[in-house]
Amino acid sequence: MSNPLNIAIAGLGTVGVGTVQVLQKHAREIAVRCGREINITAVSSRDKSKDRGVDLSGFAWFDDPVEMAKTAKADVVVELIGGSTGVALDVTMASIAAGRHVVTANKALVAEAGENIARAAEDAGVTLAYEAAVAGGIPIIKAIREGLAGNRVSRVIGILNGTCNYILSTMEETGRDFDSVLKDAQDLGFAEADPSFDIDGVDAAHKLAILASLAFGTRLGFKQVHIEGLRDITALDFVYAKELGYRIKLLGLAGQTDAGVYQRVYPCLIDQEGPLAAVDGSFNAVIAEGDFVGRSVYEGRGAGAGPTASAVVADLIDIAAGRLSLAFGVPAARLADLKAIPIKDRAGPFYIRLTVIDQPGVFADISSAFGHANISMESILQRDHDEAGNAHIVIVTHSITEGALRLALKGLEDHTAVVEAPHVIRIEDVWGE
Ligand SMILES: NC(=O)c1ccc[n+]([C@@H]2O[C@H](COP(=O)([O-])OP(=O)(O)OC[C@H]3O[C@@H](n4cnc5c(N)ncnc54)[C@H](OP(=O)(O)O)[C@@H]3O)[C@@H](O)[C@H]2O)c1
């Protein structure tokens, strides 16, 4: 066997400890698979005294992970701290400057600074590997970058955030409102104390920007992702969505057309019989469409110690076996400029829920506002809602532009019988065009 691959791990939280466990438990098999052992030589975290449930006694301890990145006896530094700036970025750049490969699970870092890091890594002749950064245990980076490399990929769609998917599945199952389900998710450890990155769609947008760059060969465009989160989804919307044959999911959608690239994250209605509809709880799934392969679907656990560490260790095995990839499949300097298609150019059907005073003429006024905006309706539900005499009117439109929708809603803005701001959710055909 060749010399062992020496690694230093920065960050011993959920993923860091998971990585130590996988490497310890499967040391023998891993050594056979890569033809050499993978040895942890050094670790770093904030609190040396914390019991992490793993034996760290054989590893050099560093209080300062940047110092470790510069001086540890390591061929690879594994960055498992988190954050797009600060210590995670410093550890990464120091590792590269010292000629060490970097493995990370940090989607914020890759989405926001990935191009600069990839350039620095190329210049230093080392690799930046980040399989764990998107969709946890699903090997989606490798699938798109290598498995689909013979295709022109036209679309990537995914359930990319397990916390959001858990909240939406639970709201649907229990009929409870967003705030109470979020609180439970926090108590159970499925959502962070500060859940905003997840529920406001930022985490999914980081992952989508990475997938879009890999799929389309374009520069990373996290800032161009149109992002909407979950906060406006109510328990009632699940009731009506179900009646209409849909489920509600937070999707990331990216596509390349002649006009450029769109990248969108928002909750949307999808066909309850379709391919992503059955992906529940903390699971993730991705659909990628290539011109020769057609549609391919990937599903698995999107987070947690085991699945994420599984992806970290896969990257380490590749490095140990000498399979070094360019971070984005092509040299970073050759990524094409990204021409972003704005959300206003989206055309598609919408779900619109209006709360109205149940009085004669309201329905005709709504129809007229929609007719004026040239919107045809595919289906309409009218349901009694509360004792105050309010009713819900739920409209599913045919495919329309965002502009037409805004025009129709503006026509109803000052209507005295419309008692609440309309609830609007986009409808996406994940299996169609
Ligand atoms: N958790 C998941 O399911 C998951 C899934 C996919 C990707 N990721 C990504 O993986 C990375 C790690 O996530 P995690 O869930 O493992 O986070 P975590 O449990 O919060 O662990 C973070 C670790 O970083 C250490 N740390 C923080 N600041 C430090 C500093 N200045 N110097 C040294 N160590 C420092 C902490 O030290 P102490 O323990 O001493 O406080 C802790 O061990 C993040 O980028 C995250 O986005 C996580």
The ligand as a Tripos MOL2 file, in Angstrom:
@<TRIPOS>MOLECULE
LIG
   48    52     1     0     0
SMALL
NO_CHARGES

@<TRIPOS>ATOM
      1 N1        -25.5550   19.2750    9.9530 N.am      1 LIG1
      2 C1        -25.9060   18.8670    8.7560 C.2       1 LIG1
      3 O1        -26.7910   18.0160    8.6020 O.2       1 LIG1
      4 C2        -25.2160   19.4110    7.5380 C.ar      1 LIG1
      5 C3        -25.5740   18.9180    6.2660 C.ar      1 LIG1
      6 C4        -24.9200   19.3850    5.1420 C.ar      1 LIG1
      7 C5        -23.9290   20.3500    5.2720 C.ar      1 LIG1
      8 N2        -23.6120   20.8280    6.5210 N.ar      1 LIG1
      9 C6        -22.5570   21.8420    6.6160 C.3       1 LIG1
     10 O2        -21.4740   21.2920    7.3430 O.3       1 LIG1
     11 C7        -20.8160   22.3140    8.0760 C.3       1 LIG1
     12 C8        -20.7840   21.9190    9.5600 C.3       1 LIG1
     13 O3        -22.1090   21.7770   10.0050 O.3       1 LIG1
     14 P1        -22.4480   21.1130   11.4300 P.3       1 LIG1
     15 O4        -23.9150   20.8590   11.4180 O.co2     1 LIG1
     16 O5        -21.5140   20.0000   11.7120 O.co2     1 LIG1
     17 O6        -22.1590   22.3530   12.3900 O.3       1 LIG1
     18 P2        -21.9970   22.3380   13.9890 P.3       1 LIG1
     19 O7        -22.5750   21.1070   14.5590 O.co2     1 LIG1
     20 O8        -22.4640   23.6540   14.4470 O.co2     1 LIG1
     21 O9        -20.4160   22.2500   14.1590 O.3       1 LIG1
     22 C9        -19.5640   23.3260   13.8830 C.3       1 LIG1
     23 C10       -18.1990   23.0220   14.4820 C.3       1 LIG1
     24 O10       -17.3310   24.0950   14.1610 O.3       1 LIG1
     25 C11       -16.5990   24.4210   15.3330 C.3       1 LIG1
     26 N3        -16.2230   25.8290   15.2680 N.ar      1 LIG1
     27 C12       -17.0200   26.9100   15.1560 C.ar      1 LIG1
     28 N4        -16.2850   28.0340   15.1290 N.ar      1 LIG1
     29 C13       -15.0130   27.6540   15.2550 C.ar      1 LIG1
     30 C14       -13.7820   28.3380   15.3210 C.ar      1 LIG1
     31 N5        -13.7210   29.6620   15.2480 N.pl3     1 LIG1
     32 N6        -12.6450   27.6190   15.4530 N.ar      1 LIG1
     33 C15       -12.6920   26.2690   15.5350 C.ar      1 LIG1
     34 N7        -13.8110   25.5570   15.4750 N.ar      1 LIG1
     35 C16       -14.9610   26.2470   15.3330 C.ar      1 LIG1
     36 C17       -17.5260   24.1550   16.5040 C.3       1 LIG1
     37 O11       -16.7240   23.9640   17.6610 O.3       1 LIG1
     38 P3        -17.2900   23.5270   19.1210 P.3       1 LIG1
     39 O12       -17.9630   22.2080   18.9270 O.co2     1 LIG1
     40 O13       -16.0690   23.4080   19.9520 O.co2     1 LIG1
     41 O14       -18.2210   24.6230   19.5290 O.co2     1 LIG1
     42 C18       -18.2290   22.8880   16.0180 C.3       1 LIG1
     43 O15       -17.4840   21.7440   16.3660 O.3       1 LIG1
     44 C19       -21.5910   23.6040    7.7730 C.3       1 LIG1
     45 O16       -20.9850   24.2680    6.7050 O.3       1 LIG1
     46 C20       -22.9530   23.0940    7.3580 C.3       1 LIG1
     47 O17       -23.6310   23.9800    6.5080 O.3       1 LIG1
     48 C21       -24.2350   20.3820    7.6500 C.ar      1 LIG1
@<TRIPOS>BOND
     1     1     2 1
     2     2     3 2
     3     2     4 1
     4     4     5 ar
     5     4    48 ar
     6     5     6 ar
     7     6     7 ar
     8     7     8 ar
     9     8     9 1
    10     8    48 ar
    11     9    10 1
    12     9    46 1
    13    10    11 1
    14    11    12 1
    15    11    44 1
    16    12    13 1
    17    13    14 1
    18    14    15 2
    19    14    16 1
    20    14    17 1
    21    17    18 1
    22    18    19 2
    23    18    20 1
    24    18    21 1
    25    21    22 1
    26    22    23 1
    27    23    24 1
    28    23    42 1
    29    24    25 1
    30    25    26 1
    31    25    36 1
    32    26    27 ar
    33    26    35 ar
    34    27    28 ar
    35    28    29 ar
    36    29    30 ar
    37    29    35 ar
    38    30    31 1
    39    30    32 ar
    40    32    33 ar
    41    33    34 ar
    42    34    35 ar
    43    36    37 1
    44    36    42 1
    45    37    38 1
    46    38    39 2
    47    38    40 1
    48    38    41 1
    49    42    43 1
    50    44    45 1
    51    44    46 1
    52    46    47 1
@<TRIPOS>SUBSTRUCTURE
     1 LIG1         1 GROUP 0 **** ****
